[in-house]
Amino acid sequence: MPETPDPLDEFPRQAARTRGFSLGVPRAFTVSPDGERVVYLRTKTGDDPVSCLWAFDVSGAKERLVFDPGAEEAERDLTDAERARRERARERSSGVTSYATDDSVRRAVFTVGGRMFLANLVEGSARELSAPGPVDDPRLDPAGERIAFVVDGAMHVRDIEGGVRELASSDAPDTSWGLAEFVAAEEMDRFRGHWWSPDGSMLAAEHVDERDVLVWHISDPTDPAAEPRAVRYPQAGTNNAVVTLWVFDVATGERVEVAWDHEAFPYLSRVHWGERAPLLLLVQTRDQRTVRLLEADAATGGTSLVVERSDPQWIDLPEEAPVRLSDGRVVDVVADRDADTYRLTVAGESVTPPGLQVRAVLSAGDGVLFRASDGDPTEIHLWRWTQDGADRLSEEPGVHAGAEGGDALVRTSATVHSARSVATVMRRGKVVGEIENVSEVSVVEPRPRFLTLGERELPAALLLPGGREPDGPLPVLMDPYGGPHWARVLKAAGAHLTSQWFADNGFAVLVVDGRGVDGRGPAWDREVYRDFTVTLEDQVDGLHAAAERFEFLDLGRVGIRGWSFGGELAAMALLRRPDVFHAGVVGAPVIDQHLYDTFYTERYLGLPDEEPEAYRRSSPLFDAASLSRPMLLIHGLADDNVFVANSLRLSAALFEAGRWHELVLIPNATHLTRSTAVTENILRVQLDFLQRSLGP
C-alpha cells in the first residue's frame, strides 16, 4: 500500500496547487431579473486553474457548463491591460476570469486570450465574435444588442450581428480610452472604465492620460538581454494620471466631455448610470477629504451637484456605491461620525441603525442587498433593506455574501465549521439547491479559538498544534496583516488554513486585528491617520494580553510573519521592538512610504512634502541600523504594486550597517504569485527560517 502523505509536508504543495484553495469555488454570481438563472465562474476541479462560465437553472435546480476555454487557450496572448487587471483584482485563475451580461441575463460577453466570445445563457452555448485586435473589457448594452470594448486603448462598439465601429482612438502614447487607471483599480476598487446608458444609445467612457506620470522599470535579472519593462507608477507626492469622462452618441460617434472642477477634484472614484435617471459620478479631492456626487446631462456634459461631503481625515469609498434604486433615489454608505457607524443612506437619509457597520453594497433595485457587521467585526452578515426596514438574511456565525434577481437569491456562507464555503440558491425564501463547491479539502484542519484581547478589545484568533493546549511552553508566531481594511480575524475556517499549518508545526499562532482594520467603525479606522506605528502597538498589546491568559505562550521566543502591509509591520516589529520580537519574516513590504502610490499613501499620511515626519515614522527603512534579530526578507522581482526597490533598499541599508539578514528574491514573481513551485517554497522557506530562529 502507498504511504499516507504527511499532512505537514503535503500542505504547502496542496495550498500552492489549489491557489490557496480558491480553485473550484463558485464566484462572481449574477442572478437574472426573472429569477430563473444564476450565472457564475468556477473551475472544473479543485486543482484546475482554468475558470469556466456556468449557469444554474433555478427551476430545475441543475447547473450546466456554458463555456470551457480549455487549458491551452486560457493564458494565450493576454493583453498588457488584461494582465494588469488580473493583478489589480488579485485574480488567481486563468480562462474566463470576468464577464458582463445584458439586463435580462440572457447573454454574456467575455474574453479568453484577447478573443471575444458571446454566450447564450438560456441555451448554454457560446461563439467567438470578430474584433480588430485583442479585446479588453467587453460589455453588453442593456438590451444585449451591442458590445462596447477596448482594443489597444481605443474604444469600439460592435453590433452583435453587424460591424465594428471605432468611437475613439488613443491620441498619444500612454493614453487610453475605456479602461480604469492604476489607482482606480488598485486602490478604489473600480475596475471598469466605460458604462452604457440605460437605453443603449449612449456610452460613457473615461480617457486616461498618463504622460506626466513617473516611469518606473521592472527587469528580469535572469535574462540580461531582456529590456526592462517600463510602467507608469504614480508615486506618493507625484503626478497622477489625468482622467476625464466623455459621453458618446453611439449612432453618430459624437462626444461631449463631462464637466467638473478637475483641478480641485482630480479623482473619478465612482460612475453609475441607472435606469430612467441621469448619469451619476463621484469625484474626490486629492487629499480625499471631500467628495462631490454629481449628476451629468448626457447631451451637454454639464453637471449639477447632488451632495458634497467632507471629513477631517478622509472619505471612504464603499463597494458598489453610490448607486440608484429602481425609483431613482441614490443609495450610499456614509460615515456617521456622531454614531461612529457606517450607515446605509437612501436619498440622504440613514436607513440602518447606529452600530450596524455596513461594509459593502452588493446591489440595488426595489431594495438594497448589502453586507454588514452587527457589533462583532469577526462576522459579516448578508442583509436586505426595503421600505419596511433592514432584515438579516444569514444566521450562522461566519462571513456571508450574496446576489439576487427577481425572487431568487444566492447566499454564500463561510463558517467555522468547514473550510469550504457554501453557495445556497433560494427562491421566495425557500432553499432550491446548492451550487457545488469542488475545491479541495485541506489536509490541515483549522481550529481557531476566537478571543478579545486587552483594553482596546482587539479581535484575535489563537491556533495551537492540533487545536489543543500543550503541556509545555510554545514559541509564539504573530501572523497579522494588520493594516487598513483587510480583516484577518474572521469566523471562517478557510481564512485560517495557513496559520493552522504553522501551528501544527510547533507554534502557537496568534492573529490580531488592530486599529485601522475594518469592521468597527469610522473612529477605529481613523486611528492610523498620519501614523502607521499604532498597528505595531496593537500587536504587542494583543500578544501580552494573550500571554496573561495562556501561560504556555513563551514570550522568550516570539516571531512574526507578514506580507505586504503585514511585511511592513513585521519589519517595524523587528527594528523597533526587539525586546518583544525575536525573529521575523518580512514579505513584499513597503519599507519606505515614499515608494508607494498616491491614493493609498496620501489618504493616510498626506503629501510627503507636507508631512515628512509621518512618512519617516511609518517607514521601517530609517531604522535599518538597529536590527538585532534574525530577519528573512522576501520579494518578487516583478512586483508592480509594491516594487522590489523597497526590499532592496532595506537590504542595502542593513548590509552597510553590518546587520546580517536573509534575502530571497524571486524572478518573475508579482505581489501575488501564481507559480505552484514558488508559492509552495515561499511557505517552506518561512517555516525553515522560523524553526531555525525560534527552535520549537
ABEGO torsion letter per residue (X at the ends): XBBBBBAAAAAAAAAAAAGGGABGBBBGBBBBAAGABBBBBBBABAABABBBBBBBBAAAGBBBBABBAEAAAAABGBBAAAAAAAAAAGBABBEBABBBBBAAGABBBBBBGGBBBBBBAAAGBBBBBBBAEBBBGBBBBAAGABBBBBBGGBBBBBBAABBBBBABBBABBGBBBGBBBAAAAAAAGBABABBBBAAGABBBBBBBBAAABBBBBBBBAABAABBBBBBBBBBBGBBBBBBBBBBBBAAAGBBBBBBBBAAABABBABBBBBBGBBBBBBBBBAAGABBBBBBBBAAAGBBBBABBBBBAABBBBBBGOBBBBAAGBBBBBBBBAAAGBBBBBBGGBBABBBGBBBABBABBBABBBBBBBBGBAABBBBBBBBAAEBBBABABBEBBBEBBBEABBBBBBBBAABABBBBBBBBGGBBAEBBBBABBBBABBBBBBBBBBEAAGBBBBBBBBGGBBBABBBBBBBBBAGBBEGBABBBBAAAAAAAAAAAAAGBBBBBBBBBGBBGAEAAAAAAABGBAAAAAAAAAAAAAAAAAABAABBAABBBBBBBEAAAAAAAAAAAABAAABABBBBBGBBABAAABBAAAAAAAAEBAAABAAAAAAABAAAAAAABABBBBBBBBAABAABBAAAAAAAAAAAAAAGBBBBBBBBBGBBABBABAAAAAAAAAAAAAAAAAAAGX
